[in-house]
């Protein structure tokens, strides 16, 4: 049981989930900043990757760079709600979900809108 618990995010403390989600957001932002489409796509949740490829009608690695996401800048804050997280960076907001392989990006290039959901350039279906 201890090994199974160590693998599952639900068994980690809130601080550990924040640290892991923050690291995933910063890695993704860094990969986009350095035009590494392959690694940026590896950080996307499966549905987000699939939606991006289908809407762009090209590979994820090319499509993510074609989106011209902003240079997200430094992490300003992270909020984790169970298996979901929102990472606020200087020039971008990312949404993440926890998967067995770790935290993955479900939406990027997101800007807040008054009294409405965020508007995101890249998102899952």
N, C-alpha and C positions, 0 to 999 in steps of 0.2 A: 504494500500500500504506500509506503514512503516513496519508493521510486516513481510510482504512478503520480503521486501528488507533486513531486518535484518537476515532472514534465508538464503538468497542467498549470496554466496561468492562474486559474481560479484559486490555487493554493498559495500563490505568492502574496506578499503584503502590498498594500496600496503604494508604498514607496518604491518597491521593486517594480510594480507595473508602470509607475510614472517614469522611472529610470529607463526601463526597456522601451516604452513608447517614445520617449524623448530621443533615445539613441536611434530608433528606426526613422523618426522624422528627420533628424539631422543627417543621417546617411543618405536618405532620399534627396534632400535638398542639396547636399554636396554632390551627388551623382548628377543631378540636373545642372547644377552650376558648372560642372566640368564636362558637360555634354556627353556623359556616359549613359546612353540610352539603354544599353543592355542591363546594366546594374540598376538603373532607375526602374526599369520594367520588372526586374526580379523583386523589387520592393512593393510592387502593386498587388493588391488582392486579386484573386483569379477573375472575379466578375468585372472588376475595373479594367484589368488588362484586356479581357475579351471585348468589352464595350469599346475601348479605345481602338483596338484593331479592326473591329467591324465598322465603326463609324468612319475611320480614316482609310479603310480598305488597303492597309499596308501593315508591315510588321510593327510590333509594339515599340521596338527600339527606335525606329524612324518616326513613328507617330508621336511619341512622347516629346521628342526634340522639336518636331514640327509645331507642337502646341505653343512653343516659346513661353513656357512658364516663367514667371518672374524669378530673379535671383532672390530667393526667400529670405536671405539674411540670417541673423542670429535668432535662436530660440528665445522667445519672450516668456512663454508659459505653456504648461501642459495641464489638461484636465482629463482625468480618467474616470469613466463611469462604467464600472464592471468590465465588460469586454470591448468597450468603445472608448475612443480618446479623441480629443481635439488639441492639436498643437498650433499655437499661435507664434508665428515667426515675424520678423520685422516687416516683410513685404508679402506674406502669404499666410494662409491658414490651411492646414492639412487635417484630414480626418482619417483615423486609423481604426482597425479592428484587430482583435487578437485571434490568431489561428494557431493550430498545433505547432507550426514552424516559427511562430513569433508574431510580432506586430507587423501589419502590412497596411499600406496606404489604400484607402477606399475612395478618397477624393483629394484633389490638389488644385491649386490655382483658385482658391475659394475666397470670395469677398462677401462681407456681411451686407445685408439689405434691411432697411428698417421694416420691422413687423413682418418679415418674410424669411424663408430659409436662405441659407447662403447660396450664392451663385458660384458654381464650380466649373472650371474648364475641363477637368478630367474627373470622371466619376463612373461608378458602376451602374448597371441597369436596374 
